[in-house]
Amino acid sequence: LFLSQVLGEEEDERRREELVGVLSKAVVFSGRAQTKDGGWGYVSAQDVNDFDEGSTTITQVQGLRGCRNAGIPVPREIINKAIAYIHACTLPDGGVQYSSKGGGGRPAISAAAIACLFNAGEEDDTHVPRMLAYARRNLGNIGNNSFGHWHYAHFYYAQVMYRQGGESWESYRGQIGKRLVAEAP
């Protein structure tokens, strides 16, 4: 993700070509490191018995989106498998669980998964309404930090609310602003 952002700022042609090469290889590596279920773990799937985890999957998709935005080809098959992974991890109540192997719905991963679907162009995905309802129940009260990973959750939930726009964004923005003022030294 970082290097994909650097590419857009690099003016030296030789360094740009080097970055394109590195990022192109990173996309290939990422595709090979993906699990059979479409997620990613802490290392390549072949190295850890196909272990996957929702948060690392989200991070991986964000990096691939950064590459795509920078002009690096990203095979749609990789993204489609990641979308299928998110679908498989989405529980009936809309919560996204820790892993394809289980772990229960997690508010932080759920918010990140919605942002990930949006960034993959899946705003109209049939899972999104359920996921949004779950996120609103668990993250709508900005003061609720009993679930853990508050900052991570709201890093992604803020993106989701911004993309929702209108009253959803304005209400969320007002709540987050009040919280930040209250926490200021």
ZICOR-V433916 format. One line per field, one symbol per residue. ss: DSSP state (~ for helix, > for strand, _ for the rest). phi: phi as a letter, one per 40 degrees, with the letter a starting at -180 (. if undefined). burial: # if it has 24 or more other C-alpha atoms within 12 Angstrom, else .. Layout:
ss=???
phi=???
burial=???
//
This chain:
ss=_~~~~~~~~___~~~~~~~~~~~~~~~~~~~~~___________~~~______~~~~~~~~~~~~~~~~______~~~~~~~~~~~~~~>_____>>>>__>>>>>~~~~~~~~~~~~~________~~~~~~~~~~~~__________~~~~~~~~~~~~~~~_~~~~~~~~~~~~~~~~~~__
phi=.dccccdcccbcdcccccccccccccccddcccccccgbbbcbddccbfgcbadcccccccccccdcdccgccbdddcccccccccdccccdcgcbcdacchhgcbdcccccccdccdccgbdcdccddcccccccccbccdccbccgfdccdcdcccccccccgfcdccccdcccccccccccc
burial=#.###.##..........##..##.##..######.######.##....###################.#.###...##############.########....################......##.###.###.###.#.......#####.######.##.......##..#.........
//
